[in-house]
Amino acid sequence: MKNLTVVGVGHVGLVTGACFADLGNQVVALDTDQDRISGLQRGQLPIYEPGLEELVGRNLAAGRLRFTTSYAEAVAEAEFVFIAVGTPGGAEGEADLKHIRQAAESIAQAMIAPLIIVNKSTVPVGTGDWLADIVRSHQRVSIPFSVVSNPEFLREGAAITDFMHPARTVLGSTDARAAEKVAQLHLPLRAPIMITDLRTAEMIKYASNAFLATKISFINEIANICEALGADIKEVATGMGYDPRITHHFLEAGLGYGGSCFPKDVKALAYMAAEKGRHPQLLQAVMEINDDRRSLLVDKTRELLGDLRGKVIGLLGLTFKPDTDDLREAPALEVAQMFSSEGARIRAYDPVAMERAAELYPEIQMASDPYSLAAGCDAIVVCTEWNEFIQLDLRRFHDLMRQPVIVDGRNIYDPKQMARLGFRYVGFGQGYGPDGMPLSEPEPARQEERSL
């Protein structure tokens, strides 16, 4: 059993703290937001993550997990302090490190014994050295410490599984003994552990997210070509994914990526490259393709409805992905703004994010369930692939709508089935028109005659 402190109780911090406590460690989770900490002390979570409420409650009751706003209390007996605070993107794509700085300064002032400071936040390459300088310059007395980079690879909606069954643990440090001690904490997870230097560990996180974002933009680019040539992107992606060099992961065409990681991390990596005189052409293309998906969905809707002014459009799903309540960089919200700018009236339904969305976006009319959403709509737009949307009574949907138009931003429905049900339906790259019939085949390329 080790004594750990986790700074920050967002998705990464709260999952990290609860999981380490479940592994038998004593964990203090700290946040400067008193309302969040008071709620957590009562077992009320500030975020939605499947299984997390039960995990937190179990470890609170067992006394292995507690919450505080006091750095002095949190650091007093700690052997390891994990920093898991937000690093939002700035105006030019640069990462904003103000929360990292605040945490480093506060840790330094609260230290009373040697510490290993473990950074889990996604930070620009070189931040580990900068963090060490801040701690050193803000200590009340000189106390030994080490900095270890331990980037997180948690997917919202599957964060507990990802923590407990990681594909790998990456650790970076200039202090081999400190890195080895952090490695010991992760041994119960029985996953490969890679120990490298600070900057390389920080870069692994950015490179991983940028690559996954690239896969998403790549399959969306192929989807555009499939539409033009009459091919079916879902079948194309399936055929590609059987190749073990490619795999099926992140090959779903549609509205593109969103959330708190991919958008800001790709921008930040491009910013870092440009700052060093490199030209990140591929990263720029990845971002441009992703941005275009939103306007393409609006174009598809306009093609089916004509002028959007006065039309009622219902959004199925608001979060950037299923199994989370995270609205950050959610494609649905960008699409809603585009529709509104053309005079459409927007309704929405989401299984878990309704209350939060209503506070942030009062101009969107929230529906109590999918069928209330459909009543009187001119079009339904699928923005998030929640499982419950796949199981809807689509005949009932058809009868409730003013116009039976569905624009499927996540390709969750079968175009031919939708046509049989009487919908005018369009997805992304499916090779089928709104009537469910295959798009016309292109003329075969002419072969040049060769003289014998």
DAFENHU-V860067 format. One record per residue. N is the residue number from 1. OMEGA is omega in whole degrees, 0 to 359 (999 if undefined). D_LAST is the distance of its C-alpha to the last C-alpha in whole Angstrom. Layout:
# DAFENHU-V860067
N & OMEGA & D_LAST
N & OMEGA & D_LAST
This chain:
# DAFENHU-V860067
1 & 178 & 82
2 & 176 & 82
3 & 184 & 83
4 & 169 & 80
5 & 176 & 80
6 & 180 & 77
7 & 182 & 77
8 & 180 & 76
9 & 169 & 76
10 & 182 & 72
11 & 185 & 69
12 & 184 & 69
13 & 183 & 73
14 & 177 & 74
15 & 180 & 72
16 & 181 & 72
17 & 182 & 76
18 & 181 & 76
19 & 177 & 74
20 & 176 & 75
21 & 180 & 79
22 & 176 & 77
23 & 174 & 76
24 & 179 & 80
25 & 172 & 81
26 & 187 & 83
27 & 170 & 81
28 & 178 & 83
29 & 187 & 80
30 & 171 & 81
31 & 181 & 80
32 & 178 & 82
33 & 184 & 82
34 & 181 & 85
35 & 178 & 84
36 & 183 & 81
37 & 179 & 83
38 & 178 & 86
39 & 180 & 84
40 & 178 & 82
41 & 176 & 86
42 & 181 & 86
43 & 180 & 83
44 & 185 & 81
45 & 178 & 78
46 & 182 & 76
47 & 174 & 73
48 & 176 & 71
49 & 183 & 69
50 & 177 & 69
51 & 187 & 72
52 & 180 & 73
53 & 178 & 77
54 & 181 & 77
55 & 179 & 77
56 & 181 & 79
57 & 181 & 82
58 & 183 & 82
59 & 170 & 82
60 & 182 & 84
61 & 180 & 87
62 & 179 & 86
63 & 180 & 87
64 & 184 & 84
65 & 174 & 83
66 & 187 & 85
67 & 182 & 84
68 & 171 & 86
69 & 186 & 85
70 & 175 & 87
71 & 180 & 86
72 & 179 & 89
73 & 186 & 89
74 & 187 & 85
75 & 189 & 85
76 & 184 & 88
77 & 186 & 88
78 & 170 & 84
79 & 179 & 82
80 & 173 & 79
81 & 178 & 78
82 & 175 & 74
83 & 182 & 73
84 & 181 & 71
85 & 183 & 72
86 & 174 & 69
87 & 185 & 67
88 & 180 & 66
89 & 176 & 64
90 & 186 & 65
91 & 182 & 64
92 & 182 & 61
93 & 181 & 60
94 & 179 & 62
95 & 178 & 64
96 & 186 & 68
97 & 184 & 70
98 & 180 & 73
99 & 175 & 74
100 & 180 & 73
101 & 181 & 75
102 & 179 & 78
103 & 181 & 78
104 & 179 & 78
105 & 182 & 81
106 & 177 & 83
107 & 181 & 82
108 & 183 & 83
109 & 182 & 86
110 & 185 & 87
111 & 174 & 86
112 & 180 & 89
113 & 180 & 87
114 & 184 & 84
115 & 164 & 81
116 & 181 & 77
117 & 186 & 76
118 & 181 & 72
119 & 176 & 70
120 & 180 & 68
121 & 176 & 67
122 & 188 & 64
123 & 178 & 64
124 & 179 & 63
125 & 183 & 62
126 & 182 & 65
127 & 180 & 67
128 & 178 & 69
129 & 179 & 70
130 & 179 & 71
131 & 179 & 73
132 & 179 & 75
133 & 180 & 76
134 & 180 & 78
135 & 182 & 79
136 & 185 & 81
137 & 182 & 82
138 & 177 & 84
139 & 177 & 86
140 & 172 & 89
141 & 182 & 90
142 & 179 & 87
143 & 181 & 86
144 & 175 & 83
145 & 175 & 80
146 & 178 & 76
147 & 177 & 73
148 & 173 & 70
149 & 180 & 67
150 & 185 & 66
151 & 180 & 64
152 & 179 & 64
153 & 184 & 61
154 & 174 & 63
155 & 174 & 61
156 & 184 & 63
157 & 178 & 64
158 & 190 & 63
159 & 181 & 65
160 & 177 & 68
161 & 181 & 65
162 & 179 & 63
163 & 186 & 66
164 & 181 & 68
165 & 185 & 64
166 & 173 & 62
167 & 178 & 59
168 & 171 & 60
169 & 180 & 63
170 & 179 & 62
171 & 178 & 65
172 & 180 & 66
173 & 170 & 68
174 & 180 & 70
175 & 184 & 73
176 & 181 & 71
177 & 178 & 75
178 & 179 & 74
179 & 180 & 71
180 & 179 & 72
181 & 177 & 75
182 & 176 & 73
183 & 179 & 70
184 & 177 & 73
185 & 186 & 74
186 & 182 & 70
187 & 180 & 71
188 & 181 & 72
189 & 175 & 68
190 & 178 & 67
191 & 176 & 63
192 & 178 & 62
193 & 180 & 64
194 & 178 & 62
195 & 182 & 64
196 & 179 & 63
197 & 185 & 64
198 & 186 & 65
199 & 179 & 62
200 & 178 & 60
201 & 179 & 61
202 & 180 & 61
203 & 180 & 58
204 & 180 & 57
205 & 181 & 58
206 & 182 & 56
207 & 179 & 53
208 & 181 & 53
209 & 180 & 54
210 & 179 & 51
211 & 179 & 49
212 & 176 & 50
213 & 179 & 50
214 & 177 & 46
215 & 181 & 45
216 & 179 & 47
217 & 178 & 45
218 & 183 & 42
219 & 176 & 42
220 & 174 & 43
221 & 177 & 40
222 & 178 & 38
223 & 178 & 40
224 & 181 & 40
225 & 177 & 36
226 & 179 & 36
227 & 182 & 38
228 & 185 & 35
229 & 178 & 33
230 & 177 & 35
231 & 184 & 36
232 & 185 & 39
233 & 181 & 40
234 & 177 & 43
235 & 178 & 40
236 & 181 & 38
237 & 178 & 41
238 & 179 & 42
239 & 177 & 39
240 & 189 & 39
241 & 177 & 43
242 & 176 & 42
243 & 183 & 41
244 & 176 & 44
245 & 184 & 42
246 & 183 & 43
247 & 183 & 45
248 & 185 & 46
249 & 176 & 49
250 & 176 & 49
251 & 178 & 46
252 & 179 & 47
253 & 178 & 46
254 & 186 & 49
255 & 178 & 51
256 & 185 & 51
257 & 175 & 53
258 & 177 & 57
259 & 187 & 60
260 & 187 & 62
261 & 188 & 60
262 & 182 & 56
263 & 184 & 56
264 & 183 & 59
265 & 177 & 58
266 & 178 & 54
267 & 182 & 56
268 & 179 & 58
269 & 177 & 55
270 & 178 & 53
271 & 179 & 57
272 & 180 & 57
273 & 181 & 54
274 & 179 & 54
275 & 180 & 58
276 & 175 & 57
277 & 177 & 54
278 & 182 & 51
279 & 185 & 49
280 & 185 & 48
281 & 182 & 45
282 & 180 & 44
283 & 178 & 48
284 & 179 & 48
285 & 178 & 45
286 & 181 & 47
287 & 181 & 50
288 & 179 & 48
289 & 181 & 46
290 & 179 & 49
291 & 183 & 51
292 & 184 & 48
293 & 182 & 49
294 & 180 & 52
295 & 178 & 51
296 & 178 & 48
297 & 178 & 51
298 & 177 & 53
299 & 180 & 50
300 & 179 & 49
301 & 179 & 53
302 & 179 & 53
303 & 181 & 50
304 & 185 & 52
305 & 189 & 55
306 & 180 & 55
307 & 183 & 58
308 & 183 & 59
309 & 178 & 63
310 & 180 & 65
311 & 178 & 63
312 & 183 & 64
313 & 180 & 62
314 & 179 & 63
315 & 173 & 62
316 & 181 & 61
317 & 178 & 62
318 & 182 & 63
319 & 184 & 63
320 & 177 & 60
321 & 178 & 59
322 & 177 & 61
323 & 173 & 64
324 & 174 & 66
325 & 185 & 68
326 & 180 & 66
327 & 184 & 65
328 & 179 & 64
329 & 181 & 61
330 & 179 & 60
331 & 182 & 57
332 & 183 & 59
333 & 175 & 62
334 & 178 & 59
335 & 179 & 58
336 & 179 & 61
337 & 179 & 62
338 & 178 & 59
339 & 181 & 60
340 & 181 & 63
341 & 177 & 62
342 & 174 & 61
343 & 179 & 64
344 & 174 & 63
345 & 189 & 66
346 & 169 & 65
347 & 179 & 67
348 & 171 & 66
349 & 175 & 67
350 & 184 & 66
351 & 185 & 68
352 & 189 & 70
353 & 187 & 69
354 & 184 & 71
355 & 180 & 74
356 & 180 & 73
357 & 180 & 70
358 & 179 & 73
359 & 185 & 75
360 & 186 & 72
361 & 183 & 71
362 & 180 & 73
363 & 178 & 71
364 & 178 & 69
365 & 182 & 71
366 & 179 & 71
367 & 184 & 71
368 & 180 & 73
369 & 183 & 70
370 & 183 & 67
371 & 172 & 68
372 & 177 & 70
373 & 186 & 67
374 & 187 & 65
375 & 176 & 68
376 & 180 & 67
377 & 173 & 64
378 & 177 & 61
379 & 171 & 59
380 & 180 & 59
381 & 179 & 57
382 & 183 & 57
383 & 181 & 57
384 & 187 & 58
385 & 174 & 57
386 & 182 & 61
387 & 184 & 61
388 & 179 & 63
389 & 180 & 61
390 & 185 & 58
391 & 182 & 61
392 & 172 & 62
393 & 188 & 63
394 & 175 & 61
395 & 177 & 62
396 & 177 & 65
397 & 181 & 63
398 & 184 & 61
399 & 182 & 65
400 & 186 & 66
401 & 175 & 64
402 & 172 & 64
403 & 183 & 60
404 & 182 & 58
405 & 176 & 56
406 & 174 & 55
407 & 190 & 53
408 & 181 & 52
409 & 181 & 52
410 & 177 & 52
411 & 182 & 50
412 & 182 & 52
413 & 178 & 52
414 & 184 & 49
415 & 182 & 48
416 & 176 & 48
417 & 180 & 51
418 & 177 & 52
419 & 179 & 51
420 & 179 & 53
421 & 177 & 56
422 & 179 & 55
423 & 161 & 55
424 & 193 & 52
425 & 173 & 51
426 & 175 & 48
427 & 180 & 48
428 & 171 & 45
429 & 187 & 42
430 & 179 & 42
431 & 180 & 39
432 & 177 & 42
433 & 181 & 44
434 & 179 & 47
435 & 179 & 47
436 & 180 & 46
437 & 178 & 43
438 & 176 & 39
439 & 183 & 38
440 & 181 & 35
441 & 178 & 32
442 & 176 & 29
443 & 176 & 26
444 & 181 & 23
445 & 178 & 21
446 & 177 & 18
447 & 179 & 15
448 & 177 & 12
449 & 178 & 9
450 & 179 & 6
451 & 179 & 4
452 & 999 & 0
